[in-house]
């Protein structure tokens, strides 16, 4: 693990020295980077002192109003991340989930959810569905008023659903001209959201199973010829373009497989579970980085995200072929990281056509480091749930 040890230390030092003081996001900024330092400090206690420093820095920025609205970059994600950090850092001294929240923060998140629903933004990373996962966590921890906010999302999904026979689908934004089945910006995230709602075992005044089954039916209707295209599903949807999708967390087969696993458990549909494993099995054969558009290491559309998903599927199924696939993509991650000089330039910016520096959980070094820690140390960290993995 020597090379990985060196990379982990490099990541920790990079975060300490060069983190972005104007971005506190869970997936895009300092909150996610602090989660890396928290998990890394479990094997290197020298870095534990920085966790509290960064907690203070995040809270100071919140007080100054340096905040946004989304799960990825804004307040719902930040406070969810802080709750995770407090649990891990203070352990038994942290006995009341989210008790650090002020009324102002609660009101801000509530108003931003209302704004997302009014403007028809139900994106996972940047809209209402992402905020919905925050309210699920609040409800799980005893905040009964969170049920009203969850209900407002379910009401929106019912009122805006496009129902065609057994199929249910949604436009993800007010300006959408087509449909999107991805986990990052599409209907797969809605499938996981609805599955989590069912797992709460609480009565809502909505037909959640109908919405969930219809959404899964829509996703399954999008299957293309894997032998012709090289993937089970298109990039966004057949309506958009019947084309190959990359191997990645953000778009394509892996995120859809995760959605099917969640839905199969929620509604006890064995055929969906079998379909998910069929998709994962085929994905283990997709090993060429260039053919599958794996250009960088970070989680979002890179090799470490692929490794993470296969590793979690291995933990759930205990099937060694998924561990083998995870370790294969971990090796590719090491290769990609070692190609960059300096290593902080790990994120491939397709718009610029160049590698750029990024420290974040989703698109940067923190996420790569967390995947290495997940696969190579004995801990039960569940930070990957913030990515619906």
C-alpha positions, 0 to 999 in steps of 0.5 A: 500500500506504499504508493497509496499511502504516499498519495493519501498524504499528498491529498491531505497536505494539498487540502490543508494548504490550498483548499478553497475558502469560498466553497464549503460544498459537500461534494464540491468544496470544503465539507467533502474535503473535511470528510476526507481528513476525518477518515484519513485521521483514523489511520494517521492521527497527525491530521486529526487536529485539522478536522476541528479547524476546518469545522470552525472554518465551515461554520464561520463561512455559514455565518458570513452567508457564503452559501448556496442551496443545493446538495452538491454545493449548498446548505443541505449538503453542508449540514448533512456533511457536518452531521457526518463529521460531528458523528465521526469526530466527537463520537459519544459526545455528539448525542443529538443529530443536527442539533447544531442547526439554527432556525435561520438555517432550517428556514433557508433550506425550506425556502430553497426547496420551495424555490426549486419546486416552484421553478421545476428544478428536481435535479439531484446534485443541484435541485429538489431531489438532492434536498429531499435526501437531507429531509429523509435524514432529518426524518430518520433522526426524529424531526417529524416536521421533515415529513411535510417537506418530503410530502411537498416533493412527493406532491410535485412528483405526482402532479408533474408525472408524465404517465404513459400506461405503466411508465412514469417519467419527469422532466428534471428542469423547467427548460428540459427538452428531453428525458434523463435517466442518469443518477447525477441529473436524472430519473435514477436519482428519483428511483433511489429517493422513492425507494428510501421513502418506502424504507421509512415505513411511514404512511404518506398521502401519495402512491409512492409504489406506483411512482417508483414502479412506473419510473423503473419501467421507464428506465427499463424501456430505455435499454439498447442493444449492448452488443451494438452500442457497448452499454445497456443504456444510452447517455440520457435517454433514447428520446434524446439519442440512442447512443453508447454511455460512458462507464462512470458514476455520473451517467450510464449503466452503473448508476442505473444498476444502483437505482435498480438495486434500491428499487428491488429491495423497496418493492421486493422485485427479484427481477429488478435485482437480477437485472441490476446484477446482469448490468453489473456483470456486463460492466465488469467486461468493460475494461478499456479506459479509452473505449469507455471514456475514462479519462481521469481518476475522480469519482464523478466520471473517472476511474475511482467512481467505477472502483467505488461502485463495484466495491460496494456491490461486492460488499452487498453481494460477496461475489468476487468478480465485483471485487476483482473489477473494483481492484482493476479500476483502483489500479487504473486510478493509481496509474492515472494519478501518477501520470499527473504532475502535479497530482492535484491536476487530476480532473479532466475538464472536457470544456477546456480540453485539459487537466485542472486542479480539484480537491473536492469529493465529487471531482477531485482529490478528496474523493479519490482518497476516500475511495482508496481508504474505503478499499484499503482500511478497516472502517465502516465509513458510509460517506458514499451514501452522499453519492447514492452509492 
